[in-house]
Amino acid sequence: MAQPNSIVLAQRLLAAIGDGSPAETIAAMFSDDALFEIPGDDGVLPWVGRRTGHPAVVNFITAIRSLTEPLSFDVADILANDTRAVIVGEIASRIKATEKVVETDFAIILTTSGDCITRFQMLEDSFAVSRAART
């Protein structure tokens, strides 16, 4: 039995982020009008909030790479059906400006259509992340 395309896209996205692929390469995995959202205090961190399109993905990847230092990114599971994949795990990052470390569980919900990601929603303890970013 073949895997749903949504799980294949989730695995490709994780691999591209993990191997340091250019932000534009990662953005190409998304539809032109993809919804990109990370709920939280959108006044503190540039990647928090609701945005659309390839520029949102590029800005997210660029900001994460320039403002944080990844310490660990552990995927516990990827759950999928034909049009959605949910990536669950734990992440630890150091906020470069404050040197504070944030450890949080996360869920990334990807909605897919064909060979594109049409929605990216990341759920994490954004309060802890925002608090760590404040100097």
Secondary structure, DSSP 8 states (H G I E B T S, - for coil): ----HHHHHHHHHHHHHHTT--HHHHHTTEEEEEEEEE-S-TTT-TT-EEEESHHHHHHHHHHHHHHEEEEEEEEEEEEE-SSEEEEEEEEEEEETTT--EEEEEEEEEEEEETTEEEEEEEEE-HHHHHHHH--
